Structure formats: structure tokens, C-alpha cells
Amino acid sequence: MAGVTARYSSTRFQDPAQKEYFSFEEVVLKGLASDGGLFHPHSIPNIRSELQSWQDLSFSDLAFNIMRHFIDDSEISDSELKTIADSSYTPFRSKDVTPVIPLSKSSHLYLMELFHGPTFAFKDVALQFLGNLFSFFLVRKNKSVPSNATRHHLTVIGATSGDTGSAAIYGLRGKPDVSIFIMFPHGKVSPVQELQMTTVPDPNVHCLSVTGTFDDCQDYVKALFSDPETNKIHHLAAVNSINWARILAQITYYFSAYFQLLRQQPDLKRIRYVVPTGNFGDILAGYYASRLGLPVSKLIIATNENDILHRFWETGTYSKSPKPASEPHEGIPEDGAKAHEEGVKETYSPAMDILVSSNFERLLWHLTFEHECNLNPHVKSELSVRQAGKKINGWFQQLKNTGSFTVDPEILELARELFTSYRVSNPETLDIIKGAYRGEAIEHKGYVLDPHSAIGVAASLRELQKASLAPGEVVVSLATAHPAKFAGAVELALKEEADFSFDTVLPEEFKGLDALEKRVVRVEEGKGLPEIRDLITKEVEKERAERNGAAHD
Ligand SMILES: *Cc1c(COP(=O)(O)O)cnc(C)c1O
């Protein structure tokens, strides 16, 4: 794209003394901005006029075309970006990568299956790409390093309650000059998910089974990232869902769904996408797709009982607790932070069990910026950028201090133009898995939904009941995981179905995992930061020594 400069800024940028622009490489390797904000693209082109010529592209060519608009070609050339996209999507088991199947032709309801990647989770779409990007940047840095000097090395550290860990491991396994450390709560990850992580034989993969909860794992990760000693020894990188490269990669399947359906029905006009949502990464990619010019008529947020987003769309207040933080409960005095820290509810869809939704800040920045531009149509947009950053900064400080904030009514209006939301309870999740299997409400009898995808389908059916579709309009519900990954909920929902046997949904790849050698380090209770840091340093040194040994053979 000659003449286009793709650059990024923090959502909390407000002061001209701060660094305002970041390159794509900086954004990917830093993850989070140093002011605590998230990186957002400085401009979003409208590519509607290109749409027609994209109709027959493969998934990876689509990915290339979309990413090209957000990565400057001075940073990654066309041929390099093509190679990265190709190698990210060839490991998928479906030729369409994210195939769209009909659930109910009569009500124009479709399902996009996002789980055909190496770990059977939708997170593969993003983490295959991120892994290849990390590797690309390192290879380039190391090209100019003399053979007797120390090579650049990246140490990726993450915490997982399930899906992210294995998808990140599969994105980075065997990649030179990268080590990956994944911490998970001991005994609290589903057996399949644990085996997917611990049976990977590559020496650069390290699983740490930590006594405690997922939050304890996350605390270790945060402590390592802010520890000066660790940062002296290692160049750390994160793979969590706020990384811009993950969002970018996810834009592609919104386009892919549109083209897959357009090939079947040339009169297709617009799509309502329904997205099982946790950290708001998946659906945010849909927002960018819409801003790029894809005909998206609605983005529908489907939450489980952890419904902070649903409550925001209802009220304009973004609050950790369902109760207003300032409202004393029956005369009992407020107990400081506790009053609004009720904690995360455990549901059948654990990948969506969140207290706050980290990528929401990005959407809020775009909406706030739009609002500022509407308020001051005659001032320079740089001023609106700073004004928006100031507001976002204020709100997120308030969230930290009081547990909630409320946006301007006009911003809520803007949020409601494209988005709606539904909250789906635990019992309803099981009912939908059962109903779908029995072919009630959908025509695809015998289809087994995982509990996350079921939340999307539940919201889709409610939307279809409430709204009537325009001619040429369809609903695409996103399926985010393979049912075999969430055996517990699926078996619970289908236990009365005489003809159902779990073996029929179990992929070949999951069979025999238990017999493989497991590589996992136990981190017992009471281990502090220094011990974890030493463990990581030792493992990285061992890996590098082995690598150098191999290189000199
Ligand atoms: C991560 C995940 C989600 C939630 O996606 P967000 O981008 O965090 O909104 C939903 N379902 C599954 C199976 C996931 O792994």
C-alpha cells in the first residue's frame, strides 16, 4: 500500500510529552502500552470498493489483504507477510480454515466453526499468527548478530485456565530463539487441556503446574513482568488477548464468513454476527471488520453469567459488581474494595469467566473519539485524540479505585448502534446443547455444541425471536471450541440422550494423549518470585546451551 503509514497509539495517550506513535513491531512485542493503555490503529481505511475482488481469495490471501492495511510494508514486505499468513493457516484441518455451516436454513441461521486449528480452539487463529510473527522479528534481529555473539532471545510467559495455554504453545513450539512458559493452576484445568499442553515434546516449551488458582498464576506473570531482575536477564513477551496481533488475525474470519455465504447465495446483503464473549477480543475484530466496510448489520455480544458487558449495554455503567458500588447493602457499612469485588462466577463456559473484559477499552476509545469529533467538528482531530485519551484514562482509574464508571449517554448511544447483548445462564447453556442435539429450533439434528458455542446459539435464537431480518440478511453465530474440549458440560447436557456417545465427538488427535510422556514442572505452594525467576532462567540457559551444542556439532 504505497503512501499508507500504519501506526498505533495508546488508548490513554493524552499528553503531547508522551510518545504518540508506535510501529507494528513495537506494538506486538510490547503488548501493553507503558501508560497502561492498549494500542489502537491510528487510522482504519474503508476497503468496501475492494470487497468484490476479494470474493474468491483463500483464507490466507484474505488475511494478507486485511493485514496489509495495518502493517507498514517498510516493516514487513509483501512476500514476507504472505509467507507468515500462509504458514499460520496451513496447519488448519479445514480448507476454508473457519467453515460456515447451516444450522437452520428456514431462519437464516449459520454457524462459523472456528475450532479447526491445531488445538481445536478458536484461539489458534490468532496464536498461530502471533507465534510466526514473534519468530519473524527474532530471525530478522539475529541475522546481523555475529556467530560468536549472544543471540536475541524472547521469553514468552503466560497464565492459562485452559484454552490460551495450549494454543500459545502450539503457536511457538519448536521456534528458534523463543522459550515459552505457561502456568496453570494445579488440578484445575480440564484433563484434555492439560494433556494438550504437557505432552508437547519440544524443548522450548515449559509447563508449570502451580498450586493455587488461575489468579495466583496471573499474579506470578504480572510480578515477573514488573520485576527489574527478570527484565535484566530476559526479554519478556506476552501472548494474552490484548495483543493487537491477535485482534488483527481475527478480523479475517468475519470476511471469510461473508464470502463463503456470498458464494452460496448471491443475494446476500448483510450479516448479524453473534459472538460468545469474554475478553472482547473476538467481537472487537468484528467491529474492525465493520469499520473496514464489511456489511455487518449487527454485532451481538453473548455473555455467560459473568455479564459485565451485558450490564454495560443495558445501563451505560461498566461495573465489576452487579450492584452499584456506592449503594450500601441494607445498612451494613461498605467493606472497602470487597463491596465491589464479588469475584468471577464459575460457569460451564470457563473461557468466558471474566470479571472485566480487557479489550473493551479499545472499543470505548473508538466510540469516545467519535463522540469527541461529533462534539467539536471544527477542531483538529489531534485534540479529539487527546480528549478521548484523557476520558479513557479517567474512567479506568475510576474502575480501579471504585469498581465502576459510567459513560456519557451519547457514547452509550453510539455503542448501541452496532452492538446488542444477551446474557445466557448456566441452565440455558445446557438446554441449548440438548435442544440443538435433538434438532429443536435448529434443523441440524445431532450437532454437538460446546458450552461456549451454545451461548452464542442461545443468543442467536433470542435475537431471531426479537428482530426480523431484512431481505438478504443472515445470522452467523461463532463456534469457539470443539465439544471434546469441554466433556463435562457436554456429557451433563446429553446424559439422557440414548443415542449419544462421547466417543463420536472425540477427535483422533485426543486419543492416546494420556500415554505420551508428560513434561511439566510442579510449583508448590509458597514459592516466591525469586524461585520462579531462577527456574525460568535455568531452563532458558539449558535450552540455549543445547542449541549452541547442536549448532557446533
Ligand atoms: C477465549 C474464548 C472465548 C472468549 O473470547 P474473547 O475474545 O475473550 O471474547 C470464547 N470461547 C472460547 C472457547 C474461548 O477460548
PDBQT file of the ligand as one rigid body, heavy atoms in Angstrom, charges set to zero:
ROOT
HETATM    1  C1  LIG A 601     -11.252 -17.182  24.667  1.00  0.00    +0.000 C 
HETATM    2  C2  LIG A 601     -12.519 -17.853  24.384  1.00  0.00    +0.000 A 
HETATM    3  C3  LIG A 601     -13.738 -17.136  24.281  1.00  0.00    +0.000 A 
HETATM    4  C4  LIG A 601     -13.831 -15.641  24.536  1.00  0.00    +0.000 C 
HETATM    5  O1  LIG A 601     -13.210 -14.864  23.546  1.00  0.00    +0.000 OA
HETATM    6  P1  LIG A 601     -12.855 -13.343  23.841  1.00  0.00    +0.000 P 
HETATM    7  O2  LIG A 601     -12.033 -12.916  22.687  1.00  0.00    +0.000 OA
HETATM    8  O3  LIG A 601     -12.067 -13.354  25.126  1.00  0.00    +0.000 OA
HETATM    9  O4  LIG A 601     -14.127 -12.598  23.973  1.00  0.00    +0.000 OA
HETATM   10  C5  LIG A 601     -14.890 -17.839  23.978  1.00  0.00    +0.000 A 
HETATM   11  N1  LIG A 601     -14.865 -19.178  23.808  1.00  0.00    +0.000 NA
HETATM   12  C6  LIG A 601     -13.735 -19.893  23.902  1.00  0.00    +0.000 A 
HETATM   13  C7  LIG A 601     -13.799 -21.360  23.728  1.00  0.00    +0.000 C 
HETATM   14  C8  LIG A 601     -12.521 -19.257  24.184  1.00  0.00    +0.000 A 
HETATM   15  O5  LIG A 601     -11.404 -19.978  24.283  1.00  0.00    +0.000 OA
ENDROOT
TORSDOF 0
